[in-house]
Amino acid sequence: MPVPWEALIPFGLLVGLFGVAGTGLNIVKRSQNDWKPPRYSLDRWEEMMMERDRRLTGTLRGQRTDPIAPKEFATNSVWDSTRLNA
Amino acid sequence: MAAPGVFKDRTYSDPNPLPSSVPAVDELGTTSAPLKSASFFIGQYCKPVNDDFMLCKQENQDPAHCLKEGRKVTRCAAELISKLRENCLKEFDAHWQCLENNNQYFHACRKVEKELNSCVFTKLNLTKSIPGTPEGMQQIHEKKNPLFGPLTK
């Protein structure tokens, strides 16, 4: 008796399309994080450290182990400011 | 990235270097993951210098008050990082790269951490010990079958 393979097409579509969407999202998230898993549950300390990493290496996830910082690090600090009166 | 409730209007940066009356010190160039990996060793190696700085800060929060102690802290940490790189580069690199892939959680990288700890103990005579551990309780990084591991979410 012939196997009703046409009935399995929807399942195949679901699996395939979920897979494509998931893989695509994973690739996009990783590409924004220097091809590492994205960070999560970040508190103010972690955000401050990541901003320091950006000042040292150029990207939010870049890492380096040199004990001496590049020359620009001494003066490239960035502070947020809020305008208080118009 | 600003504090909650504060609307960021514009950023402010000052390209002028410190005045020449302040002695210059090379800033620490290590980023967050290697620093976290070496944190307990820095804590042990630089304890007197760090305690000096914290006590000085307790007296007076003004940044200009504790510049000298701050320079000592920076130099001590840079010294330890260079020693670590000299002696245990492979284990150090493996540990902080593992941390980077696991949201910088220590409990996900115990295996690599054990190797780093043994290398640092033999070469630099430093042990990792968590300061707040209650008396008689085993250090959490030495627990044989920990509850949390790399796959725990």
gemmi code that builds the backbone of each chain (N, CA, C; Angstrom):
import gemmi

chains = {
    "A": [
        ("MET", (0.837, -1.206, 0.000), (0.000, 0.000, 0.000), (0.862, 1.242, 0.000)),
        ("PRO", (0.602, 2.252, -0.824), (1.512, 3.424, -0.901), (1.428, 4.254, 0.380)),
        ("VAL", (2.622, 4.734, 0.829), (2.713, 5.533, 2.062), (2.224, 6.953, 1.765)),
        ("PRO", (1.329, 7.520, 2.605), (0.801, 8.876, 2.325), (1.825, 9.948, 2.698)),
        ("TRP", (2.884, 10.038, 1.865), (3.967, 10.972, 2.210), (3.529, 12.428, 2.097)),
        ("GLU", (2.473, 12.693, 1.273), (2.061, 14.104, 1.144), (1.567, 14.666, 2.465)),
        ("ALA", (1.075, 13.751, 3.356), (0.565, 14.229, 4.638), (1.691, 14.709, 5.546)),
        ("LEU", (2.914, 14.269, 5.275), (4.044, 14.679, 6.116), (4.658, 15.990, 5.654)),
        ("ILE", (4.213, 16.506, 4.505), (4.792, 17.766, 4.000), (4.594, 18.909, 4.994)),
        ("PRO", (3.378, 19.089, 5.573), (3.227, 20.207, 6.536), (4.183, 20.105, 7.717)),
        ("PHE", (4.364, 18.854, 8.246), (5.299, 18.709, 9.360), (6.701, 19.108, 8.930)),
        ("GLY", (7.072, 18.639, 7.717), (8.395, 19.001, 7.222), (8.555, 20.501, 7.083)),
        ("LEU", (7.484, 21.162, 6.581), (7.529, 22.616, 6.429), (7.723, 23.305, 7.775)),
        ("LEU", (6.921, 22.853, 8.782), (7.020, 23.475, 10.107), (8.435, 23.346, 10.670)),
        ("VAL", (8.942, 22.096, 10.638), (10.288, 21.874, 11.184), (11.297, 22.726, 10.441)),
        ("GLY", (11.198, 22.687, 9.099), (12.178, 23.419, 8.313), (12.125, 24.908, 8.548)),
        ("LEU", (10.882, 25.476, 8.545), (10.796, 26.927, 8.672), (11.168, 27.400, 10.066)),
        ("PHE", (10.762, 26.631, 11.122), (11.207, 26.977, 12.473), (12.729, 26.949, 12.547)),
        ("GLY", (13.299, 25.897, 11.902), (14.749, 25.775, 11.928), (15.432, 26.946, 11.262)),
        ("VAL", (14.898, 27.328, 10.089), (15.506, 28.449, 9.357), (15.403, 29.724, 10.174)),
        ("ALA", (14.209, 29.983, 10.744), (14.033, 31.210, 11.527), (14.956, 31.220, 12.736)),
        ("GLY", (15.000, 30.067, 13.438), (15.847, 30.006, 14.634), (17.312, 30.179, 14.320)),
        ("THR", (17.758, 29.479, 13.270), (19.170, 29.600, 12.890), (19.488, 31.021, 12.452)),
        ("GLY", (18.571, 31.619, 11.657), (18.814, 32.984, 11.209), (18.930, 33.950, 12.375)),
        ("LEU", (18.018, 33.805, 13.357), (18.061, 34.687, 14.537), (19.348, 34.492, 15.323)),
        ("ASN", (19.749, 33.215, 15.470), (20.989, 32.911, 16.171), (22.187, 33.559, 15.487)),
        ("ILE", (22.221, 33.452, 14.154), (23.339, 34.039, 13.401), (23.349, 35.546, 13.579)),
        ("VAL", (22.170, 36.182, 13.503), (22.124, 37.645, 13.632), (22.603, 38.059, 15.026)),
        ("LYS", (22.105, 37.339, 16.080), (22.509, 37.717, 17.441), (23.997, 37.511, 17.654)),
        ("ARG", (24.526, 36.398, 17.160), (25.945, 36.127, 17.343), (26.813, 37.098, 16.567)),
        ("SER", (26.350, 37.494, 15.369), (27.182, 38.392, 14.569), (27.286, 39.749, 15.224)),
        ("GLN", (26.273, 40.121, 16.047), (26.370, 41.388, 16.757), (27.198, 41.290, 18.017)),
        ("ASN", (27.608, 40.061, 18.366), (28.352, 39.839, 19.611), (29.698, 39.217, 19.343)),
        ("ASP", (30.350, 39.604, 18.255), (31.670, 39.065, 17.919), (31.661, 37.544, 17.840)),
        ("TRP", (30.563, 36.938, 17.340), (30.452, 35.497, 17.164), (30.591, 34.754, 18.490)),
        ("LYS", (30.084, 35.369, 19.570), (30.004, 34.680, 20.846), (28.540, 34.687, 21.255)),
        ("PRO", (28.132, 33.808, 22.195), (26.744, 33.860, 22.656), (26.455, 35.217, 23.284)),
        ("PRO", (25.239, 35.785, 23.041), (24.950, 37.108, 23.586), (24.905, 37.081, 25.112)),
        ("ARG", (25.220, 38.272, 25.739), (25.152, 38.384, 27.191), (23.713, 38.678, 27.588)),
        ("TYR", (23.337, 38.249, 28.778), (21.966, 38.475, 29.241), (22.010, 38.831, 30.716)),
        ("SER", (20.872, 39.308, 31.243), (20.751, 39.699, 32.652), (21.891, 40.619, 33.054)),
        ("LEU", (22.053, 41.697, 32.306), (23.158, 42.611, 32.591), (22.714, 43.664, 33.579)),
        ("ASP", (23.506, 43.869, 34.637), (23.197, 44.963, 35.562), (24.107, 46.151, 35.233)),
        ("ARG", (24.011, 47.206, 36.064), (24.742, 48.424, 35.739), (26.246, 48.170, 35.740)),
        ("TRP", (26.703, 47.291, 36.675), (28.140, 46.993, 36.728), (28.621, 46.401, 35.417)),
        ("GLU", (27.848, 45.370, 34.937), (28.253, 44.696, 33.703), (28.228, 45.661, 32.531)),
        ("GLU", (27.203, 46.533, 32.494), (27.140, 47.499, 31.392), (28.327, 48.444, 31.457)),
        ("MET", (28.716, 48.831, 32.676), (29.879, 49.709, 32.819), (31.137, 49.009, 32.338)),
        ("MET", (31.297, 47.724, 32.689), (32.477, 46.978, 32.249), (32.492, 46.809, 30.742)),
        ("MET", (31.307, 46.588, 30.137), (31.254, 46.417, 28.687), (31.575, 47.732, 27.986)),
        ("GLU", (31.144, 48.851, 28.584), (31.490, 50.142, 28.000), (32.998, 50.364, 28.085)),
        ("ARG", (33.588, 49.912, 29.207), (35.058, 50.012, 29.342), (35.747, 49.152, 28.300)),
        ("ASP", (35.184, 47.942, 28.050), (35.737, 47.078, 27.002), (35.656, 47.751, 25.644)),
        ("ARG", (34.548, 48.475, 25.394), (34.406, 49.152, 24.108), (35.464, 50.241, 23.976)),
        ("ARG", (35.749, 50.924, 25.097), (36.779, 51.956, 25.028), (38.157, 51.357, 24.811)),
        ("LEU", (38.385, 50.130, 25.317), (39.701, 49.506, 25.187), (39.893, 48.833, 23.844)),
        ("THR", (38.834, 48.177, 23.328), (39.040, 47.374, 22.129), (38.245, 47.849, 20.917)),
        ("GLY", (37.197, 48.644, 21.113), (36.430, 49.088, 19.960), (35.074, 48.433, 19.848)),
        ("THR", (34.903, 47.210, 20.339), (33.594, 46.553, 20.300), (33.185, 46.213, 21.726)),
        ("LEU", (31.869, 46.059, 21.905), (31.320, 45.800, 23.238), (31.761, 44.444, 23.778)),
        ("ARG", (32.100, 43.481, 22.909), (32.473, 42.146, 23.366), (33.949, 41.852, 23.124)),
        ("GLY", (34.697, 42.826, 22.661), (36.114, 42.577, 22.416), (36.850, 42.378, 23.728)),
        ("GLN", (37.846, 41.508, 23.745), (38.615, 41.258, 24.959), (40.094, 41.311, 24.641)),
        ("ARG", (40.875, 41.782, 25.623), (42.335, 41.739, 25.459), (42.956, 41.539, 26.833)),
        ("THR", (44.150, 40.937, 26.864), (44.759, 40.650, 28.157), (46.013, 41.471, 28.405)),
        ("ASP", (46.331, 42.442, 27.540), (47.544, 43.226, 27.778), (47.406, 44.005, 29.066)),
        ("PRO", (48.445, 43.997, 29.913), (48.335, 44.752, 31.159), (48.360, 46.270, 30.961)),
        ("ILE", (48.947, 46.725, 29.858), (49.014, 48.177, 29.629), (47.976, 48.550, 28.573)),
        ("ALA", (47.221, 49.622, 28.871), (46.162, 50.053, 27.950), (46.754, 50.880, 26.821)),
        ("PRO", (46.059, 50.947, 25.658), (46.527, 51.852, 24.597), (46.435, 53.299, 25.048)),
        ("LYS", (47.209, 54.164, 24.365), (47.322, 55.557, 24.801), (45.974, 56.269, 24.852)),
        ("GLU", (45.062, 55.924, 23.907), (43.802, 56.665, 23.813), (42.907, 56.404, 25.014)),
        ("PHE", (43.153, 55.298, 25.730), (42.251, 54.920, 26.815), (42.222, 55.960, 27.917)),
        ("ALA", (43.337, 56.685, 28.094), (43.393, 57.642, 29.202), (42.412, 58.781, 29.008)),
        ("THR", (42.055, 59.100, 27.757), (41.231, 60.296, 27.538), (39.955, 60.026, 26.775)),
        ("ASN", (39.609, 58.758, 26.519), (38.395, 58.561, 25.727), (37.185, 58.210, 26.569)),
        ("SER", (37.190, 58.589, 27.848), (36.019, 58.347, 28.692), (34.838, 59.149, 28.188)),
        ("VAL", (33.637, 58.572, 28.323), (32.422, 59.218, 27.858), (31.442, 59.264, 29.024)),
        ("TRP", (30.901, 60.443, 29.305), (29.888, 60.571, 30.345), (28.567, 60.989, 29.711)),
        ("ASP", (27.452, 60.485, 30.283), (26.137, 60.929, 29.816), (25.790, 62.241, 30.481)),
        ("SER", (25.102, 63.087, 29.759), (24.682, 64.347, 30.378), (23.221, 64.594, 30.035)),
        ("THR", (22.539, 65.260, 30.945), (21.127, 65.589, 30.755), (20.972, 67.086, 30.840)),
        ("ARG", (20.249, 67.639, 29.880), (20.003, 69.082, 29.910), (18.947, 69.355, 30.955)),
        ("LEU", (19.227, 70.251, 31.893), (18.293, 70.481, 32.996), (17.289, 71.573, 32.707)),
        ("ASN", (17.714, 72.633, 32.028), (16.734, 73.686, 31.697), (16.897, 74.054, 30.244)),
        ("ALA", (15.756, 74.433, 29.634), (15.781, 74.781, 28.222), (16.533, 76.075, 28.053)),
    ],
    "B": [
        ("MET", (21.554, 52.972, 28.203), (22.650, 52.620, 29.107), (22.770, 53.644, 30.223)),
        ("ALA", (21.977, 54.723, 30.187), (22.016, 55.683, 31.295), (21.226, 55.104, 32.451)),
        ("ALA", (21.352, 55.713, 33.628), (20.626, 55.232, 34.789), (19.133, 55.352, 34.517)),
        ("PRO", (18.307, 54.490, 35.104), (16.857, 54.569, 34.834), (16.303, 55.894, 35.324)),
        ("GLY", (15.474, 56.513, 34.518), (14.870, 57.782, 34.905), (15.652, 58.983, 34.416)),
        ("VAL", (16.834, 58.767, 33.862), (17.637, 59.889, 33.351), (17.623, 59.806, 31.835)),
        ("PHE", (17.217, 60.868, 31.196), (17.205, 60.866, 29.732), (18.534, 61.408, 29.228)),
        ("LYS", (19.178, 60.606, 28.396), (20.489, 60.986, 27.885), (20.288, 62.063, 26.841)),
        ("ASP", (20.848, 63.223, 27.084), (20.708, 64.304, 26.117), (21.860, 64.269, 25.133)),
        ("ARG", (23.051, 64.327, 25.651), (24.222, 64.205, 24.786), (25.359, 63.653, 25.611)),
        ("THR", (26.382, 63.141, 24.949), (27.530, 62.602, 25.675), (28.586, 63.680, 25.807)),
        ("TYR", (29.437, 63.494, 26.817), (30.469, 64.483, 27.110), (31.791, 63.754, 27.214)),
        ("SER", (32.771, 64.210, 26.477), (34.095, 63.599, 26.609), (35.125, 64.716, 26.623)),
        ("ASP", (36.210, 64.456, 27.327), (37.238, 65.473, 27.539), (38.562, 64.947, 27.009)),
        ("PRO", (39.022, 65.423, 25.849), (40.254, 64.862, 25.290), (41.526, 65.370, 25.949)),
        ("ASN", (41.393, 66.312, 26.928), (42.609, 66.849, 27.540), (43.187, 65.848, 28.510)),
        ("PRO", (44.505, 65.626, 28.489), (45.109, 64.695, 29.443), (45.189, 65.333, 30.834)),
        ("LEU", (45.552, 64.520, 31.817), (45.690, 65.033, 33.177), (46.814, 66.070, 33.208)),
        ("PRO", (46.759, 67.026, 34.157), (47.861, 67.994, 34.242), (49.167, 67.305, 34.597)),
        ("SER", (50.280, 67.916, 34.201), (51.584, 67.268, 34.398), (51.986, 67.221, 35.866)),
        ("SER", (51.248, 67.932, 36.736), (51.574, 67.847, 38.158), (51.195, 66.487, 38.735)),
        ("VAL", (50.264, 65.779, 38.059), (49.854, 64.442, 38.518), (50.785, 63.415, 37.876)),
        ("PRO", (51.474, 62.571, 38.677), (52.355, 61.560, 38.066), (51.559, 60.636, 37.162)),
        ("ALA", (52.133, 60.305, 36.017), (51.403, 59.476, 35.050), (51.528, 58.011, 35.430)),
        ("VAL", (50.462, 57.247, 35.163), (50.523, 55.797, 35.367), (49.888, 55.155, 34.146)),
        ("ASP", (50.440, 54.042, 33.682), (49.855, 53.324, 32.544), (48.575, 52.646, 33.006)),
        ("GLU", (47.477, 52.973, 32.342), (46.201, 52.386, 32.746), (46.184, 50.892, 32.488)),
        ("LEU", (45.360, 50.177, 33.245), (45.246, 48.726, 33.079), (44.503, 48.435, 31.787)),
        ("GLY", (45.130, 47.635, 30.910), (44.539, 47.397, 29.599), (43.758, 46.108, 29.500)),
        ("THR", (43.514, 45.447, 30.629), (42.808, 44.166, 30.591), (41.321, 44.432, 30.592)),
        ("THR", (40.595, 43.698, 29.738), (39.148, 43.877, 29.656), (38.439, 42.999, 30.682)),
        ("SER", (37.083, 42.970, 30.607), (36.305, 42.427, 31.714), (36.517, 40.941, 31.958)),
        ("ALA", (36.557, 40.105, 30.883), (36.620, 38.656, 31.117), (37.955, 38.223, 31.729)),
        ("PRO", (39.121, 38.633, 31.187), (40.372, 38.253, 31.842), (40.474, 38.816, 33.254)),
        ("LEU", (39.924, 40.010, 33.465), (39.978, 40.627, 34.793), (39.160, 39.813, 35.776)),
        ("LYS", (37.983, 39.361, 35.340), (37.146, 38.553, 36.222), (37.831, 37.225, 36.516)),
        ("SER", (38.483, 36.663, 35.497), (39.172, 35.402, 35.691), (40.289, 35.539, 36.716)),
        ("ALA", (41.011, 36.676, 36.677), (42.138, 36.875, 37.590), (41.728, 37.544, 38.883)),
        ("SER", (40.410, 37.787, 39.070), (39.974, 38.660, 40.165), (40.404, 38.169, 41.533)),
        ("PHE", (40.218, 36.883, 41.840), (40.556, 36.411, 43.184), (42.065, 36.456, 43.414)),
        ("PHE", (42.853, 36.258, 42.357), (44.305, 36.319, 42.520), (44.757, 37.748, 42.736)),
        ("ILE", (44.110, 38.699, 42.015), (44.412, 40.107, 42.267), (44.057, 40.446, 43.706)),
        ("GLY", (42.912, 39.916, 44.172), (42.478, 40.194, 45.530), (43.485, 39.740, 46.571)),
        ("GLN", (44.120, 38.574, 46.311), (45.075, 38.085, 47.289), (46.423, 38.794, 47.155)),
        ("TYR", (46.878, 38.957, 45.897), (48.217, 39.508, 45.660), (48.278, 40.982, 46.034)),
        ("CYS", (47.218, 41.725, 45.741), (47.225, 43.176, 45.929), (46.439, 43.590, 47.165)),
        ("LYS", (46.237, 42.666, 48.117), (45.362, 42.981, 49.254), (45.790, 44.230, 50.024)),
        ("PRO", (47.070, 44.369, 50.427), (47.414, 45.574, 51.201), (47.176, 46.862, 50.434)),
        ("VAL", (47.530, 46.853, 49.137), (47.365, 48.058, 48.329), (45.891, 48.400, 48.172)),
        ("ASN", (45.077, 47.385, 47.901), (43.647, 47.601, 47.709), (42.981, 48.073, 48.995)),
        ("ASP", (43.365, 47.461, 50.128), (42.784, 47.885, 51.405), (43.122, 49.334, 51.706)),
        ("ASP", (44.387, 49.723, 51.406), (44.802, 51.124, 51.563), (43.876, 52.055, 50.811)),
        ("PHE", (43.623, 51.698, 49.529), (42.797, 52.547, 48.680), (41.373, 52.645, 49.211)),
        ("MET", (40.816, 51.504, 49.642), (39.426, 51.534, 50.114), (39.302, 52.351, 51.389)),
        ("LEU", (40.290, 52.221, 52.306), (40.242, 53.012, 53.547), (40.384, 54.492, 53.246)),
        ("CYS", (41.259, 54.805, 52.264), (41.427, 56.206, 51.882), (40.122, 56.757, 51.331)),
        ("LYS", (39.424, 55.957, 50.496), (38.158, 56.391, 49.931), (37.117, 56.593, 51.018)),
        ("GLN", (37.199, 55.761, 52.070), (36.222, 55.895, 53.154), (36.365, 57.239, 53.859)),
        ("GLU", (37.630, 57.739, 53.906), (37.828, 59.039, 54.559), (37.170, 60.143, 53.770)),
        ("ASN", (37.410, 60.103, 52.428), (37.008, 61.236, 51.609), (36.753, 60.740, 50.199)),
        ("GLN", (35.525, 60.962, 49.691), (35.159, 60.416, 48.392), (35.731, 61.220, 47.231)),
        ("ASP", (36.337, 62.346, 47.491), (36.866, 63.203, 46.441), (37.909, 62.441, 45.614)),
        ("PRO", (37.788, 62.394, 44.277), (38.756, 61.639, 43.476), (40.188, 62.107, 43.681)),
        ("ALA", (40.386, 63.410, 43.902), (41.753, 63.922, 44.013), (42.435, 63.452, 45.289)),
        ("HIS", (41.663, 62.997, 46.286), (42.257, 62.638, 47.580), (43.048, 61.345, 47.507)),
        ("CYS", (42.612, 60.404, 46.651), (43.185, 59.060, 46.672), (43.943, 58.722, 45.399)),
        ("LEU", (44.473, 59.730, 44.723), (45.158, 59.447, 43.459), (46.375, 58.572, 43.676)),
        ("LYS", (47.141, 58.830, 44.753), (48.388, 58.073, 44.971), (48.087, 56.605, 45.198)),
        ("GLU", (47.093, 56.340, 46.090), (46.764, 54.939, 46.346), (46.211, 54.276, 45.097)),
        ("GLY", (45.451, 55.062, 44.291), (44.882, 54.524, 43.059), (45.956, 54.116, 42.076)),
        ("ARG", (47.029, 54.919, 42.015), (48.136, 54.565, 41.110), (48.763, 53.256, 41.546)),
        ("LYS", (48.901, 53.093, 42.878), (49.499, 51.837, 43.367), (48.625, 50.651, 43.000)),
        ("VAL", (47.295, 50.822, 43.113), (46.374, 49.736, 42.778), (46.533, 49.343, 41.315)),
        ("THR", (46.559, 50.367, 40.443), (46.688, 50.077, 39.011), (47.976, 49.329, 38.724)),
        ("ARG", (49.080, 49.814, 39.337), (50.372, 49.178, 39.050), (50.405, 47.755, 39.554)),
        ("CYS", (49.820, 47.518, 40.742), (49.839, 46.157, 41.295), (49.052, 45.207, 40.407)),
        ("ALA", (47.876, 45.658, 39.957), (47.062, 44.774, 39.113), (47.773, 44.480, 37.798)),
        ("ALA", (48.400, 45.508, 37.199), (49.111, 45.294, 35.932), (50.256, 44.318, 36.134)),
        ("GLU", (50.946, 44.435, 37.320), (52.044, 43.513, 37.627), (51.552, 42.082, 37.667)),
        ("LEU", (50.416, 41.871, 38.374), (49.925, 40.496, 38.491), (49.479, 39.950, 37.150)),
        ("ILE", (48.844, 40.786, 36.321), (48.393, 40.306, 35.012), (49.598, 39.887, 34.171)),
        ("SER", (50.691, 40.672, 34.218), (51.863, 40.270, 33.416), (52.453, 38.975, 33.952)),
        ("LYS", (52.456, 38.814, 35.297), (52.975, 37.556, 35.863), (52.135, 36.377, 35.417)),
        ("LEU", (50.798, 36.574, 35.436), (49.887, 35.513, 35.017), (50.143, 35.128, 33.569)),
        ("ARG", (50.310, 36.152, 32.711), (50.524, 35.861, 31.299), (51.841, 35.152, 31.084)),
        ("GLU", (52.861, 35.551, 31.853), (54.172, 34.928, 31.730), (54.116, 33.455, 32.081)),
        ("ASN", (53.412, 33.131, 33.202), (53.507, 31.781, 33.738), (52.393, 30.855, 33.282)),
        ("CYS", (51.160, 31.332, 33.216), (50.032, 30.431, 33.011), (49.185, 30.873, 31.838)),
        ("LEU", (49.808, 31.327, 30.751), (49.044, 31.955, 29.678), (47.965, 31.039, 29.124)),
        ("LYS", (48.315, 29.762, 28.889), (47.358, 28.868, 28.239), (46.109, 28.660, 29.095)),
        ("GLU", (46.325, 28.363, 30.401), (45.163, 28.118, 31.268), (44.352, 29.395, 31.452)),
        ("PHE", (45.053, 30.534, 31.569), (44.380, 31.820, 31.740), (43.496, 32.118, 30.536)),
        ("ASP", (44.076, 31.949, 29.317), (43.293, 32.200, 28.108), (42.094, 31.279, 28.031)),
        ("ALA", (42.303, 29.986, 28.347), (41.198, 29.032, 28.266), (40.081, 29.452, 29.221)),
        ("HIS", (40.463, 29.896, 30.438), (39.422, 30.221, 31.416), (38.628, 31.453, 31.004)),
        ("TRP", (39.322, 32.527, 30.574), (38.499, 33.696, 30.283), (37.721, 33.547, 28.990)),
        ("GLN", (38.220, 32.730, 28.067), (37.410, 32.487, 26.873), (36.175, 31.657, 27.214)),
        ("CYS", (36.320, 30.704, 28.154), (35.147, 29.955, 28.600), (34.142, 30.889, 29.266)),
        ("LEU", (34.640, 31.825, 30.092), (33.741, 32.784, 30.743), (32.999, 33.618, 29.707)),
        ("GLU", (33.701, 34.064, 28.668), (33.063, 34.895, 27.642), (31.928, 34.162, 26.951)),
        ("ASN", (32.074, 32.823, 26.811), (31.030, 32.063, 26.135), (29.891, 31.686, 27.052)),
        ("ASN", (29.979, 32.038, 28.349), (28.948, 31.625, 29.300), (28.462, 32.794, 30.125)),
        ("ASN", (28.316, 33.954, 29.521), (27.797, 35.124, 30.212), (28.613, 35.466, 31.453)),
        ("GLN", (29.904, 35.118, 31.432), (30.829, 35.400, 32.541), (30.345, 34.834, 33.869)),
        ("TYR", (29.761, 33.632, 33.837), (29.375, 32.943, 35.063), (30.499, 32.001, 35.454)),
        ("PHE", (30.923, 32.059, 36.726), (31.987, 31.175, 37.174), (31.544, 29.716, 37.201)),
        ("HIS", (30.248, 29.467, 37.567), (29.831, 28.083, 37.771), (29.818, 27.284, 36.484)),
        ("ALA", (29.903, 27.945, 35.334), (29.879, 27.224, 34.069), (31.266, 26.765, 33.640)),
        ("CYS", (32.300, 27.186, 34.321), (33.660, 26.951, 33.832), (34.551, 26.339, 34.907)),
        ("ARG", (33.993, 25.446, 35.735), (34.767, 24.932, 36.868), (35.956, 24.106, 36.435)),
        ("LYS", (35.786, 23.310, 35.366), (36.865, 22.397, 34.944), (38.107, 23.207, 34.565)),
        ("VAL", (37.897, 24.238, 33.728), (39.022, 25.051, 33.270), (39.603, 25.840, 34.430)),
        ("GLU", (38.693, 26.233, 35.357), (39.150, 27.025, 36.492), (40.062, 26.208, 37.385)),
        ("LYS", (39.749, 24.879, 37.510), (40.584, 24.032, 38.368), (42.003, 24.004, 37.835)),
        ("GLU", (42.140, 23.893, 36.494), (43.478, 23.861, 35.909), (44.204, 25.170, 36.141)),
        ("LEU", (43.473, 26.292, 35.968), (44.103, 27.597, 36.203), (44.553, 27.719, 37.645)),
        ("ASN", (43.683, 27.289, 38.589), (44.027, 27.408, 40.005), (45.272, 26.605, 40.344)),
        ("SER", (45.377, 25.366, 39.781), (46.548, 24.554, 40.124), (47.802, 25.161, 39.509)),
        ("CYS", (47.690, 25.703, 38.282), (48.870, 26.327, 37.663), (49.316, 27.534, 38.456)),
        ("VAL", (48.346, 28.380, 38.854), (48.716, 29.581, 39.602), (49.274, 29.209, 40.966)),
        ("PHE", (48.761, 28.134, 41.575), (49.266, 27.735, 42.883), (50.712, 27.283, 42.802)),
        ("THR", (51.035, 26.470, 41.764), (52.407, 25.977, 41.672), (53.369, 27.075, 41.245)),
        ("LYS", (52.962, 27.931, 40.294), (53.924, 28.898, 39.762), (53.979, 30.180, 40.596)),
        ("LEU", (52.797, 30.672, 41.052), (52.775, 31.978, 41.705), (52.404, 31.906, 43.179)),
        ("ASN", (52.078, 30.696, 43.685), (51.752, 30.508, 45.092), (50.557, 31.343, 45.540)),
        ("LEU", (49.521, 31.417, 44.711), (48.303, 32.125, 45.072), (47.149, 31.131, 45.015)),
        ("THR", (46.256, 31.195, 46.031), (45.074, 30.328, 45.992), (43.838, 31.187, 45.943)),
        ("LYS", (42.823, 30.662, 45.241), (41.550, 31.374, 45.209), (40.765, 30.989, 46.454)),
        ("SER", (40.351, 31.975, 47.243), (39.470, 31.656, 48.361), (38.420, 32.751, 48.438)),
        ("ILE", (37.158, 32.322, 48.562), (36.041, 33.261, 48.534), (35.881, 33.846, 49.937)),
        ("PRO", (35.994, 35.152, 50.110), (36.092, 35.734, 51.454), (34.883, 35.503, 52.356)),
        ("GLY", (33.646, 35.469, 51.816), (32.499, 35.421, 52.716), (32.080, 34.030, 53.124)),
        ("THR", (32.874, 33.014, 52.806), (32.448, 31.633, 53.079), (32.327, 31.402, 54.578)),
        ("PRO", (31.198, 30.831, 55.059), (31.050, 30.542, 56.490), (32.090, 29.513, 56.948)),
        ("GLU", (32.399, 29.538, 58.264), (33.404, 28.627, 58.818), (32.968, 27.184, 58.637)),
        ("GLY", (33.870, 26.341, 58.173), (33.557, 24.929, 58.063), (32.905, 24.550, 56.750)),
        ("MET", (32.408, 25.527, 55.982), (31.771, 25.205, 54.698), (32.837, 25.147, 53.624)),
        ("GLN", (32.717, 24.129, 52.753), (33.715, 23.968, 51.700), (33.594, 25.105, 50.691)),
        ("GLN", (34.730, 25.502, 50.146), (34.713, 26.535, 49.100), (33.893, 26.023, 47.933)),
        ("ILE", (33.030, 26.891, 47.386), (32.054, 26.424, 46.394), (32.734, 25.967, 45.109)),
        ("HIS", (33.931, 26.513, 44.832), (34.556, 26.097, 43.586), (35.283, 24.769, 43.749)),
        ("GLU", (35.346, 24.255, 45.010), (36.001, 22.960, 45.197), (34.982, 21.862, 45.452)),
        ("LYS", (33.696, 22.175, 45.355), (32.660, 21.186, 45.642), (32.710, 20.091, 44.591)),
        ("LYS", (32.557, 18.827, 45.050), (32.746, 17.702, 44.133), (31.626, 17.599, 43.119)),
        ("ASN", (30.368, 17.679, 43.536), (29.234, 17.564, 42.602), (28.367, 18.808, 42.740)),
        ("PRO", (28.770, 19.884, 42.073), (28.028, 21.128, 42.261), (26.625, 21.044, 41.668)),
        ("LEU", (25.736, 21.864, 42.237), (24.345, 21.863, 41.777), (24.230, 22.546, 40.425)),
        ("PHE", (24.982, 23.630, 40.242), (24.903, 24.406, 39.014), (26.075, 24.052, 38.121)),
        ("GLY", (25.802, 23.874, 36.854), (26.851, 23.534, 35.909), (26.701, 24.341, 34.644)),
        ("PRO", (27.443, 23.990, 33.613), (27.387, 24.788, 32.391), (26.036, 24.759, 31.695)),
        ("LEU", (25.240, 23.675, 31.875), (23.998, 23.601, 31.125), (22.804, 24.101, 31.913)),
        ("THR", (23.027, 24.524, 33.181), (21.898, 25.027, 33.966), (21.535, 26.408, 33.473)),
        ("LYS", (20.255, 26.662, 33.220), (19.845, 27.978, 32.747), (19.313, 28.782, 33.917)),
    ],
}
model = gemmi.Model(1)
for chain_id, residues in chains.items():
    chain = gemmi.Chain(chain_id)
    for i, (resn, *xyz) in enumerate(residues, 1):
        res = gemmi.Residue()
        res.name, res.seqid = resn, gemmi.SeqId(i, " ")
        for name, pos in zip(("N", "CA", "C"), xyz):
            atom = gemmi.Atom()
            atom.name, atom.element = name, gemmi.Element(name[0])
            atom.pos, atom.b_iso = gemmi.Position(*pos), 0.0
            res.add_atom(atom)
        chain.add_residue(res)
    model.add_chain(chain)
structure = gemmi.Structure()
structure.add_model(model)
structure.setup_entities()
